[in-house]
Amino acid sequence: MTANLLIVDDEPDMLQLLKRSLEPDLQCRVWTAATGESALHLLGREAFDLVLADIKMPGMDGMALLQAIRSRHPGLTVVMMTAYGHIDMAVAALRAGAYDFITKPFEHDTLVLRLEKALERNRLIRENQRLQQHCREDGGFQDMVGQSPAMRRVIETIQMVAKNDLTVLITGESGTGKDLTARAVHALSLRRKGPFVAVNCPTVPENILESELFGYKKGAFTHATQNRIGLFQEAHGGTIFLDEIGDISPAIQTKLLRVLQEKEIKPLGDVHSVQVDVRIVASTNQDLKAKIRRQEFREDFFYRLNVLPIHLPSLRERVEDIPLLANHLLEKHCRELDKPRKSISPELMVAFQRRYWEGNIRELENIILQGILFSSDNVIRPADVNLQEDSAPAAALDDGLKNLPYKSAKERNLRHFNHAYIGHLLTECQGNVSQAARMCGLERQALQQIMRRYGILADKYRI
């Protein structure tokens, strides 16, 4: 889609010069207006991506025009032009809402570069608005948000797994959405009308966990003054979710293995077993095979759990989902906190996409909450959140790569990098491959070859 640029200046020669030079260099359509009033008339008739306006003009000057644009077209990006001796006015324009200013006389290449950045900012704003609308219209798959290939595979796996009644093991780093995945499996299963009981295993002391899971009979231990049913019985006919099962002791593993094999439990202090009809869904952020090698996790228990595995990708593996996720979380928490609807500035969204995100979606959610609470207006900017520079340590290695052969690990890293990097370029260029190639310094054919190799489709980035 060709961008529309409106230039406002009272000098006809300047207007014609800029129109002739900027249209081919920016590959956009240039409109001109000699007064602020005629500019507002054009803005009322046509959709523009950028306004370049002189500050000193007769009648409605640039500052008055800027104020009118901010009032009538608040999302429109404005760049101001000013003579060298009027820098104070340019600074005032920035405070009034202009994106940038450039002093006359200016070098053509410098002007083109500044306007390219302004157009990129406008594209990000439009993309944010489109994503926010998408979030309002579509809550996602069982509240799981994402359109990346990695998330599409997860959703397809959940849909397949939910149809069966076998045990599920969900793996992934902390903060990737394992609880949400477990609830999605239950909600899509034949047990959806039954109870869903979640147990956060690490938060329950080991000496209490057994009685919580299996229940107990009166007199089984001190203070056991009455019978109590356990969580497995509470989940009868439904699903029990054992969160972070990698942290439970071998003794509890042995008792759970019996439940998986025999479909029965034995409450503490009881001589009889109780049959239970429960589907087990478990999760962990640990490498259970490594724990097996260290004899910290029973191998037979692992294979009983790992019947239907679901692996959740880290946020670093689905960078293209970050704008959609960020806007979804923003809409959700503005509503829950009873705050007016807010938006994320393009600069902050770029910072989100460049961040390493060790805490994954949970970390992103915390940053969004900070922005909602601390932003002074309806736009969340980098200064509103605690977004310290974050990058992966040189020696850091994802757990998923540690046991792979060198070539396989290298290929996976290359795939993740290219999807993240080229996806970001195509987002900014709205799927324009030629423009993306220019931005990253590659020939168009070379970029297309990389995209074909890694299955990156330009069409999904076109608006």
C-alpha positions, -999 to 999 in steps of 0.1 A, spaced: 0 0 0 15 34 -11 18 59 17 3 94 15 24 123 25 10 158 29 35 187 27 24 221 40 44 252 31 36 287 18 64 287 -7 52 271 -40 88 264 -52 95 245 -21 64 225 -24 71 215 -61 108 207 -52 98 184 -24 71 167 -43 94 159 -73 122 146 -51 103 128 -23 78 108 -44 105 86 -61 128 84 -30 101 75 -5 79 56 -30 49 75 -17 22 98 -31 29 134 -22 1 160 -17 7 197 -12 -10 225 6 0 262 7 -19 271 39 -29 254 71 -66 258 63 -63 240 30 -42 213 47 -70 206 72 -95 205 43 -74 178 26 -70 159 59 -108 158 61 -111 142 27 -81 118 24 -63 94 47 -27 105 52 3 86 68 25 117 75 23 155 75 54 176 69 46 212 78 65 245 80 61 264 113 62 299 99 33 305 76 8 334 72 -27 329 86 -28 295 103 8 288 112 24 254 118 18 254 155 -19 261 151 -21 234 124 -3 209 147 -28 217 175 -57 211 151 -43 178 138 -37 166 173 -73 173 181 -90 159 149 -65 132 139 -47 122 171 -29 92 156 -13 111 127 25 115 126 36 152 121 71 164 113 78 202 114 102 223 93 117 254 107 144 279 98 177 275 116 171 305 139 138 292 153 150 260 172 130 271 203 98 269 182 107 235 170 113 223 206 79 237 215 64 218 186 78 185 199 63 192 233 30 199 216 30 165 199 51 167 168 71 135 161 103 153 148 115 186 133 141 194 107 158 227 101 161 246 68 181 245 47 184 207 49 202 181 30 179 159 9 193 126 21 189 137 57 153 147 51 145 114 34 160 94 63 140 113 89 108 109 69 114 72 64 116 68 102 84 89 106 66 66 81 79 35 99 65 49 132 31 55 115 31 20 102 37 7 137 8 28 150 -15 15 124 -4 -21 131 -10 -15 168 -45 -2 161 -53 -32 138 -41 -56 164 -61 -39 192 -92 -43 170 -83 -79 163 -80 -85 201 -114 -69 207 -131 -91 179 -113 -123 186 -103 -135 220 -80 -162 205 -81 -200 209 -92 -207 244 -76 -174 254 -43 -185 239 -31 -157 216 -7 -162 187 -5 -166 150 32 -177 146 40 -211 131 52 -223 166 18 -214 182 -2 -228 154 16 -261 160 7 -259 197 -29 -252 190 -31 -281 165 -15 -304 191 -40 -293 218 -70 -299 195 -56 -334 187 -47 -343 224 -80 -331 238 -100 -356 218 -83 -385 237 -84 -393 274 -47 -401 278 -22 -385 301 -7 -352 289 27 -338 298 32 -300 291 68 -288 290 82 -253 286 100 -225 304 84 -206 333 59 -181 321 50 -197 287 14 -205 296 13 -241 308 -17 -235 331 -36 -220 302 -27 -249 280 -39 -274 306 -73 -256 309 -76 -255 271 -71 -293 270 -98 -298 296 -122 -273 280 -120 -291 246 -122 -326 260 -152 -349 267 -146 -341 304 -153 -304 300 -185 -306 321 -165 -322 349 -143 -305 375 -108 -290 367 -86 -292 398 -52 -275 397 -24 -284 421 7 -263 423 30 -291 435 60 -270 447 39 -248 470 26 -278 490 51 -292 516 60 -328 509 46 -341 542 12 -325 533 11 -332 496 2 -369 499 -28 -362 522 -39 -333 499 -38 -355 468 -53 -387 482 -72 -376 513 -72 -393 547 -93 -412 572 -101 -400 607 -72 -408 631 -47 -413 603 -24 -388 620 -25 -362 648 -52 -336 642 -70 -359 616 -103 -355 635 -125 -364 605 -124 -380 571 -113 -359 542 -114 -366 505 -84 -357 485 -80 -337 453 -81 -368 431 -116 -376 444 -126 -339 440 -116 -342 403 -136 -374 397 -151 -373 363 -129 -344 353 -92 -334 350 -65 -329 377 -36 -306 367 -3 -314 385 17 -282 379 55 -284 380 55 -321 387 93 -322 383 96 -308 419 78 -337 436 98 -363 456 104 -399 444 81 -412 472 51 -392 458 62 -402 423 58 -439 433 22 -433 447 12 -413 416 26 -441 394 1 -465 411 -27 -440 403 -17 -440 366 -14 -478 364 -44 -488 385 -68 -458 383 -72 -460 421 -60 -442 452 -56 -451 489 -63 -424 514 -40 -422 543 -50 -445 572 -74 -465 549 -70 -502 542 -91 -500 510 -84 -484 477 -108 -460 460 -114 -461 422 -111 -427 405 -121 -416 370 -96 -387 364 -75 -375 335 -40 -364 346 -25 -334 329 10 -325 343 35 -298 335 71 -290 342 97 -263 333 126 -288 340 144 -313 319 130 -345 333 153 -367 312 183 -350 329 166 -356 363 162 -393 354 200 -395 346 207 -379 380 182 -404 396 160 -376 408 130 -387 387 116 -422 381 120 -433 345 88 -455 345 68 -426 360 81 -402 332 70 -426 304 36 -430 321 32 -392 321 47 -385 287 20 -402 266 8 -371 249 35 -344 251 29 -307 244 59 -284 243 53 -246 246 78 -224 228 95 -195 247 85 -160 238 119 -157 221 108 -184 196 76 -165 187 87 -129 184 62 -122 157 34 -129 182 46 -101 206 25 -72 192 -7 -94 193 1 -106 228 10 -72 241 -22 -57 228 -43 -86 241 -28 -82 276 -33 -44 274 -70 -48 265 -75 -74 292 -59 -55 321 -73 -21 312 -107 -37 314 -100 -56 347 -84 -25 363 -112 -3 351 -87 20 333 -94 39 301 -83 22 269 -45 27 263 -21 20 235 16 10 233 39 35 216 58 23 185 91 28 202 80 6 231 67 -21 208 100 -22 190 118 -25 224 94 -54 232 103 -72 200 141 -68 207 140 -80 243 152 -114 254 122 -121 277 137 -147 301 103 -146 320 83 -151 288 46 -141 287 44 -136 324 73 -111 323 56 -93 294 23 -92 313 41 -76 343 56 -49 321 22 -42 306 6 -38 340 34 -13 350 26 7 319 -11 8 326 -6 20 361 23 44 356 16 60 322 5 96 326 -18 96 295 -34 69 272 -1 60 255 25 37 272 60 47 264 94 32 273 98 58 302 66 44 318 80 9 324 110 -7 339 125 -22 307 162 -24 314 184 -36 286 181 -74 285 201 -97 263 210 -134 264 244 -140 280 271 -151 255 274 -185 272 236 -190 277 220 -219 258 184 -229 257 176 -262 274 161 -275 241 195 -272 223 217 -288 249 212 -324 238 210 -318 200 239 -324 176 257 -293 166 242 -290 131 207 -295 144 212 -269 172 226 -244 148 198 -249 123 171 -244 150 188 -212 162 190 -199 126 153 -207 121 143 -188 152 166 -159 143 153 -156 107 117 -158 117 122 -131 144 144 -108 123 127 -111 89 93 -111 106 101 -78 123 112 -63 89 81 -75 71 59 -61 99 75 -27 95 72 -28 57 37 -43 56 49 -73 37 68 -53 11 98 -77 3 117 -51 -18 115 -25 10 125 -51 36 155 -61 15 167 -25 13 163 -20 51 185 -51 59 210 -45 31 202 -77 11 193 -81 -26 156 -89 -30 163 -124 -45 187 -132 -16 160 -123 10 134 -143 -9 157 -173 -9 160 -171 29 123 -167 33 116 -198 11 141 -218 31 125 -210 64 89 -209 53 84 -172 59 54 -159 40 52 -122 31 14 -123 27 7 -127 64 23 -93 71 3 -74 45 -25 -52 59 
